[in-house]
Amino acid sequence: MSQVNGSGLVKRLDAMYEYDREPVSEKSTYGVSNFIGMFSGEHIAGTEFIIGPLFVVHGVTAPDLFIGLLIGNILAVLSWAFYTAPIAVKTRLTVYWQIRKICGPYLTFIYGILYALILCLLSGAMISVSATAVGLPFNMPMPELTDTLPTSMSWVIIVFIVGSVVSLLAILGFEKLALFAKISAPWMFLVFVASALAVLPLLGANSLGDFWRVANEKIWTGNVVEGQSKFTIWHVIFFSWLCNLHQHIGMSDMTIFRYAKKWTYGFASAFGMFLGHYVAWVASGILCAAAMGNVAPGPIAYMGAGVVGAITVVVAGWTTANPTLYRAGLSFQVATPNWKRWKVTLVAGVATTIIACFPAVVMRLLEVVALYGLIFMPVGAFIFIDFWVFPRLNLKSNYAHVMNKMFSLPAAFAWAGSLGFSLLLYFKYNIEIYFLALPGWFVTVILYITFSFLEQRRNPNLTQL
């Protein structure tokens, strides 16, 4: 019976990734401009309207912000360039198929479901971002920083309207949405910058020489908003480095870079990091300070750029939410083999819209993003170790694929052990979530190598395979 169920799961996975099981051919690869556009479009988006203000309310000082963002974003670019892109270009496989070869179909199934749930959270946050702008003409009460539950019936209604539109567009398809996001990125970036420059005089900065004084005295003052924790330069470095942990160290962007002609295209991530995760975060922080600590994206963008700013928030929210929701639907297809993609995406859209009604998803976005990376970091470690380290240790790479195993015990134990270790540090030693991924990576590596060695040593005929 278990064999039948296992075969059914394999068929479902095969159906989900029908066109992703083979390496990308050389003639299908793309030049660097495609990756510059992709990173710019993805990382100058709705999340930037949230993250920048949160640094302000957590009491980051101006020197800590500017230096921390510089270091953290450089580390992020290096992670894409030296960690993710080389393996992606050498294998030219999606991360899903690479995971299956290493971990087996069952863990790939678990990965897909967890990934879909996290994507629903992120998509829900972006629907909330758009809703704060759509609600402006109706004088809708905006969620406050400490709100967790829906704040009004008007908020719920507008969220459901925005969520319905996002879900419909995700059902219709991904390619045109992605193209629109790339087209939108340049002018969204300009609106970020123009809005920040427009409100600087309100803060007392009437010339370039005034900026640093105002930045220290009125924007990134080091004063923490009541109820929030204090952030230091280390928080800024680790968050800006690891907010996209799943994409680089977690290896999700193998799926993107398998189309790259050269591994050096990983440096294209700098356009997203420094235009989006540096300039846009700084700009939205300035808007937050000018709005007297208001973190609702719609009102602060409207204050800086009027109707254009509000429209930018709507567009930035849904250009992020749509592809995210689309991917969530694809991931959920693992568990719903007989459903068409549009049905799965519709269910994911309903779940995402309900999630978006709760302001805590947006107001705690830093923690959500950090948790997102922490959960999927071990999978990237498996791929990295399996590809680079196992051959040097005389261990067999892609062991689950070679041995036709449905489930990799070494990967399962290492994944569980890493998360257990992180929970121990968090609950017993009060280590904040932003700092757990790095020690968790080393624990994952040690456990995975150890259990793989023990498993493979029991197979004396392995060298003949």
C-alpha positions in Angstrom: 0.0 0.0 0.0 2.8 2.4 0.9 4.5 1.6 -2.4 1.2 2.6 -4.2 1.0 5.8 -2.3 4.6 6.5 -3.0 4.1 6.0 -6.7 1.2 8.3 -6.7 3.3 11.0 -5.0 6.0 10.6 -7.6 3.5 11.0 -10.4 2.1 14.2 -8.8 5.6 15.6 -8.5 6.4 14.7 -12.1 3.2 16.4 -13.3 4.0 19.5 -11.3 7.4 19.9 -12.8 6.8 18.3 -16.1 9.0 20.8 -18.0 11.6 21.3 -15.2 13.2 17.8 -14.9 15.9 18.3 -17.6 18.8 20.7 -17.6 18.2 23.9 -19.5 19.9 23.7 -22.9 22.6 26.2 -23.8 20.6 27.7 -26.6 17.8 28.6 -24.1 20.0 30.6 -21.8 19.8 34.4 -21.5 22.1 37.4 -21.3 22.8 39.5 -18.2 20.2 42.2 -19.0 17.4 39.8 -18.3 18.7 39.2 -14.8 19.2 42.9 -14.1 15.6 43.5 -15.1 14.3 40.6 -13.0 16.1 41.6 -9.8 15.2 45.2 -10.2 11.5 44.3 -10.8 11.4 41.9 -7.8 13.2 43.9 -5.2 11.8 47.4 -5.9 8.3 46.4 -4.7 5.6 46.5 -2.1 7.8 45.1 0.7 10.1 48.2 0.5 7.2 50.4 1.7 7.0 48.3 4.9 10.6 47.4 5.7 12.1 50.9 5.5 9.7 52.4 8.1 10.2 49.4 10.5 13.9 50.4 10.8 12.7 53.8 12.0 10.3 52.5 14.6 12.9 50.0 15.9 15.2 52.8 16.8 18.0 52.3 14.2 20.5 55.2 14.2 21.5 56.8 10.9 25.2 55.5 10.9 24.0 52.0 11.8 21.4 52.1 9.0 23.7 53.3 6.2 26.7 51.2 7.2 24.6 48.2 8.0 22.8 48.2 4.7 26.0 48.6 2.8 27.6 45.5 4.5 24.4 43.4 4.5 23.6 44.0 0.8 27.1 43.3 -0.3 26.9 40.0 1.6 23.6 39.2 -0.1 25.1 39.9 -3.6 28.1 37.7 -2.8 25.8 34.9 -1.7 23.9 35.0 -5.0 27.1 35.3 -7.0 29.3 32.7 -5.3 26.8 30.4 -3.5 23.8 30.1 -5.7 24.7 30.9 -9.3 27.7 28.5 -9.8 25.7 25.4 -8.9 22.7 26.7 -10.9 24.8 27.1 -14.0 26.5 23.8 -13.6 23.4 21.7 -13.0 20.8 23.9 -14.9 18.1 22.3 -12.8 15.3 23.8 -10.8 15.7 23.8 -7.1 12.7 21.5 -6.8 14.2 18.8 -9.0 17.6 19.2 -7.3 15.9 18.7 -3.9 14.2 15.7 -5.2 17.4 14.1 -6.4 19.0 14.7 -3.0 16.1 14.3 -0.5 13.6 12.1 -2.3 10.0 12.8 -3.3 8.5 12.9 0.2 10.7 15.7 1.5 10.2 17.5 -1.8 6.4 17.2 -1.1 6.9 18.7 2.4 9.1 21.5 1.0 6.4 22.4 -1.6 3.6 22.6 1.0 5.7 24.7 3.4 6.8 26.9 0.6 3.3 27.5 -0.5 2.1 28.4 3.0 4.9 30.9 3.4 4.2 32.4 0.0 0.5 32.9 1.0 1.7 34.9 4.0 4.0 37.1 1.9 1.3 37.6 -0.8 -1.2 38.4 2.0 1.2 41.1 3.3 1.4 42.6 -0.2 -2.4 42.7 -0.6 -2.5 44.6 2.7 0.0 47.1 1.3 -2.2 47.8 -1.7 -5.3 48.0 0.5 -3.8 50.9 2.5 -3.7 52.9 -0.7 -7.1 51.8 -2.1 -8.8 52.8 1.1 -7.5 56.4 1.1 -10.5 57.9 -0.8 -12.9 56.2 1.6 -11.2 57.6 4.7 -10.7 54.1 5.9 -9.1 53.8 9.4 -5.5 52.5 8.8 -4.0 49.7 10.8 -1.6 50.8 13.6 1.7 49.4 14.3 0.4 47.4 17.3 -2.7 46.0 15.6 -3.0 42.3 15.0 -6.8 41.8 14.2 -8.9 43.4 11.5 -9.4 47.0 12.5 -12.8 47.7 10.7 -15.3 46.3 8.4 -14.2 48.7 5.6 -10.7 47.3 5.9 -12.0 43.8 5.5 -14.1 44.7 2.5 -11.3 46.6 0.7 -8.8 43.7 1.4 -11.3 41.3 -0.1 -11.7 43.4 -3.2 -8.0 43.8 -3.7 -7.5 40.1 -3.0 -10.1 39.1 -5.5 -8.4 41.2 -8.2 -4.9 39.8 -7.3 -6.3 36.2 -7.3 -8.0 36.7 -10.7 -4.8 38.1 -12.3 -2.7 35.2 -10.8 -5.1 32.7 -12.3 -4.9 34.3 -15.7 -1.2 33.7 -15.9 2.3 34.7 -14.8 4.3 35.8 -17.9 2.4 39.1 -18.6 2.4 39.9 -14.9 6.1 39.4 -14.7 6.6 41.6 -17.7 4.5 44.3 -16.2 6.5 44.2 -13.0 9.7 44.7 -15.0 8.2 47.7 -16.8 6.9 49.1 -13.5 10.2 48.9 -11.6 12.0 52.0 -13.1 9.1 54.4 -12.4 8.4 52.9 -9.0 12.0 53.5 -8.0 11.7 57.1 -9.2 8.5 57.6 -7.1 10.3 56.3 -4.0 13.1 58.8 -4.5 10.9 61.7 -5.5 8.6 61.2 -2.6 11.5 61.1 -0.1 13.0 64.3 -1.6 9.6 66.0 -1.5 9.1 65.5 2.2 12.7 66.3 3.4 11.9 70.1 3.7 9.1 69.2 6.1 11.8 67.6 8.3 14.0 70.7 8.0 16.4 69.5 5.3 16.4 72.4 2.7 19.8 71.5 1.3 22.2 68.6 0.8 24.2 69.8 3.8 21.2 69.6 6.1 20.5 66.0 5.3 22.9 64.2 7.7 21.9 66.4 10.6 18.2 65.8 9.9 18.8 62.1 9.4 20.3 61.8 12.9 17.9 64.2 14.7 14.5 63.5 13.1 14.6 60.2 11.0 16.9 57.5 12.4 17.2 58.9 15.8 17.8 55.7 17.8 14.6 56.2 19.7 12.4 53.1 19.8 8.6 53.4 19.4 6.8 52.0 22.4 6.3 48.3 22.2 9.1 47.6 19.7 12.5 46.1 20.2 15.8 48.0 19.8 17.7 47.4 16.6 21.5 47.8 16.3 23.8 47.7 13.3 23.9 43.9 13.6 20.2 43.7 13.1 20.5 45.8 9.9 23.4 43.8 8.6 21.9 40.4 9.2 18.4 41.3 8.0 19.5 43.0 4.8 21.8 40.0 4.1 19.4 37.3 5.1 15.9 38.7 4.2 16.3 36.9 0.9 17.9 33.9 2.6 15.6 31.4 0.9 16.5 32.8 -2.5 20.3 32.6 -2.2 21.6 30.5 0.6 18.3 28.5 0.5 19.0 28.0 -3.3 15.5 28.9 -4.5 17.0 31.1 -7.2 18.7 28.1 -8.8 15.5 28.0 -10.8 16.3 31.5 -12.1 20.0 31.2 -12.6 19.8 27.9 -14.5 19.0 30.2 -17.5 22.2 32.3 -17.0 24.9 32.0 -19.6 27.6 32.5 -16.9 27.7 32.2 -13.1 28.9 35.8 -12.9 25.4 36.9 -13.7 24.8 36.4 -9.9 26.2 39.9 -9.5 23.1 41.2 -11.3 21.5 40.9 -7.9 23.3 44.1 -6.9 20.7 46.1 -8.9 17.9 44.8 -6.7 19.8 45.1 -3.5 21.1 48.6 -3.9 18.2 50.2 -5.7 15.5 48.4 -3.7 17.0 47.2 -0.4 19.1 50.3 0.1 17.8 53.4 -1.7 14.1 52.4 -1.5 14.4 51.4 2.2 16.0 54.7 3.0 13.4 56.6 1.0 10.5 54.9 2.8 12.1 55.5 6.1 12.2 59.2 5.4 8.5 59.1 4.5 7.7 57.3 7.8 9.5 60.0 9.8 7.7 62.8 7.9 4.4 61.1 8.7 5.2 61.1 12.4 5.8 57.4 12.7 2.9 56.2 10.5 3.9 53.0 8.8 0.8 52.4 6.6 2.2 52.5 3.1 -0.7 54.2 1.4 -0.8 57.4 3.5 2.9 57.9 3.6 3.3 57.5 -0.2 0.3 59.8 -0.7 1.9 62.4 1.5 5.1 62.3 -0.5 3.8 62.1 -4.1 0.0 62.5 -4.0 -2.1 60.4 -6.2 0.9 59.0 -8.0 2.3 57.8 -4.7 -0.9 56.0 -3.8 -1.0 54.4 -7.3 2.6 53.3 -6.8 1.7 51.5 -3.6 -1.2 49.7 -5.3 1.0 48.6 -8.2 4.0 47.7 -6.0 1.7 45.6 -3.8 0.1 43.6 -6.5 3.1 43.2 -8.8 4.7 41.5 -5.8 1.6 39.6 -4.7 0.6 38.2 -8.1 3.7 36.2 -9.0 4.0 35.2 -5.3 0.4 33.8 -5.3 1.0 32.2 -8.7 4.0 30.3 -7.3 2.0 29.3 -4.2 -0.7 27.8 -6.4 1.9 25.7 -8.2 3.4 24.5 -4.9 -0.1 23.5 -3.6 -0.6 21.3 -6.7 1.6 18.7 -5.1 -1.2 17.9 -2.6 -4.1 18.4 -5.2 -3.0 16.2 -8.2 -6.5 16.1 -9.8 -7.1 19.9 -9.6 -6.4 22.3 -12.4 -3.9 25.1 -11.7 -6.6 27.7 -11.7 -8.6 25.9 -9.0 -5.5 25.5 -6.8 -4.6 29.2 -7.3 -8.1 30.3 -6.4 -8.0 28.3 -3.2 -4.6 29.8 -2.4 -6.0 33.3 -3.3 -8.9 32.9 -0.8 -6.5 31.8 1.9 -4.1 34.6 1.1 -7.0 37.2 1.2 -8.1 36.0 4.6 -4.5 36.3 5.9 -4.3 39.8 4.5 -7.2 40.9 6.8 -4.9 40.6 9.8 -2.5 43.6 10.0 0.0 41.6 12.1 1.1 40.0 8.9 2.4 43.4 7.7 3.4 44.9 11.0 5.5 41.9 11.8 6.9 41.5 8.3 10.5 41.5 9.5 9.9 38.5 11.6 7.8 36.7 8.9 10.6 37.2 6.4 13.3 36.0 8.9 11.2 32.9 9.7 10.7 32.2 6.0 14.4 32.1 5.4 15.1 30.1 8.5 12.7 27.3 7.6 14.2 26.8 4.1 17.9 27.5 4.7 18.7 23.8 5.5 17.6 22.7 2.0 20.1 25.1 0.4 22.8 23.7 2.7 21.9 20.2 1.5 22.4 21.2 -2.2 25.6 23.1 -1.5 27.2 20.2 0.5 25.9 17.5 -1.8 27.4 19.3 -4.8 30.8 20.6 -3.6 31.7 18.6 -0.4 30.4 15.1 -0.9 32.7 14.3 -3.9 35.7 15.4 -1.7 34.6 13.1 1.1 34.1 10.1 -1.2 30.3 10.3 -0.5 27.8 9.8 -3.3 25.9 12.9 -4.5 22.2 12.7 -5.3 22.0 9.6 -3.1 18.2 9.4 -3.1 18.1 9.5 -6.8 20.9 7.0 -7.2 19.4 4.5 -4.8 15.8 5.3 -5.8 14.9 6.2 -2.3 11.5 7.9 -1.5 12.8 9.6 1.7 16.2 10.8 2.8 16.8 10.1 6.5 20.0 12.2 6.7 18.2 15.2 5.2 15.2 14.8 7.4 17.3 14.5 10.6 19.5 17.4 9.6 16.5 19.6 8.7 14.7 18.8 12.0 17.9 19.1 14.0 18.7 22.5 12.6 15.2 23.9 13.3 15.3 22.3 16.8 18.6 24.0 17.5 17.2 27.3 16.3 14.2 27.0 18.5 16.4 26.2 21.5 18.4 29.3 20.9 15.3 31.4 20.5 13.3 30.2 23.5 15.9 29.2 26.0 18.7 31.8 25.3 16.5 34.6 23.8 18.6 34.8 20.6 16.5 36.9 18.2 15.3 35.3 15.0 17.4 37.5 12.8 20.6 35.8 14.1 19.6 32.2 14.0 20.2 31.3 10.4 24.0 31.5 10.4 24.6 29.0 13.4 21.7 27.0 12.0 23.5 26.6 8.7 26.6 25.1 10.4 24.5 22.7 12.5 22.7 21.6 9.3 26.0 20.9 7.5 27.5 18.9 10.4 24.3 16.8 10.9 23.8 16.2 7.2 27.4 15.1 6.6 27.4 12.9 9.7 24.1 11.1 8.9 25.0 10.7 5.2 28.3 9.2 6.1 26.6 6.7 8.4 23.9 5.8 5.8 26.3 5.4 2.9 28.9 3.4 4.8 26.2 0.7 5.2 26.1 0.2 1.4 29.3 -1.6 0.4 28.3 -1.7 -3.3 27.8 2.1 -3.6 31.1 2.8 -5.4 30.0 0.5 -8.2 26.9 2.7 -8.9 
